[in-house]
Amino acid sequence: FSVPALPNSRKQAMANPRVYVRNLSWNTTDDSLRAFFEKVGPVVSASVARNRDRSKGWAIVEFHNPADAATAIATTNGVDLDGRPIQLWADEPKAPAAVGAPAGGAPAAGGQPRADRPPRVRPPRQPAAQNNNVDDNQPVARRVYVGNLAWRTSWQDLKDHFKQIGNVVYSDVVRDPTTNRSKGFGIVEFEHQEDAVRAIQEYNGTDMNGRTIFVRADKKDRELQPGAAPVQVQVQ
């Protein structure tokens, strides 16, 4: 992408050299992030937030010059990086609330609440009982159904994605027998029942390969047939 000139008044309005970047691809690394933003100006650091070596989908980039941070926000917001349109904001950590201050966080400069900026971390997931695909009476064995998969998702992608929860003994993407094209859903089987429960509670409604997947108990699981004794999803 090309970086157009930014008016001096716009550059001077931002004194913070750090920007918050979200909607990152799972494949984006610190190095690729730095290389991308060095097209705008010299970068001090570029750090993708991670949990157990897995990207959280957001990062902080710090420029040498605050004017370059302003330029990055103005010119790269919505630009494609590793197949995802990234989103940028000025990184302005919320100040501690004063004693007696109203709830909702400290106001930004000028006394106005900073309600236009999303939280920097993923909000807590809803309890299972509030999820359309999960309820506290739904039986779960060791297999889960995963829907709304990206067409390029393979069985190995499924296994790698869900092994963050627990040991996966089987995974498969269902395909058309004639064209071999993915039908957009798959099955994951865990070694332990409790891992299947966790997968439903923690991964339903999350991103995988650019799609919001839904995860529920596999209703055709052989362990849910008459005579089986499946566990129940517990509301946390």
Secondary structure, DSSP 8 states (H G I E B T S, - for coil): -------HHHHHT----EEEEES--TT--HHHHHHHHTTTS-EEEEEEEEETTEEEEEEEEEESSHHHHHHHHHHHTT-EETTEE-EEEE--------TT--SS----TTS---TTS--SS------GGGSTT--TT-EE-SEEEEES--TT--HHHHHHHHTTTS-EEEEEEEE-TTT--EEEEEEEEESSHHHHHHHHHHHTT-EETTEE-EEEE-TT-GGGSTT---EE----
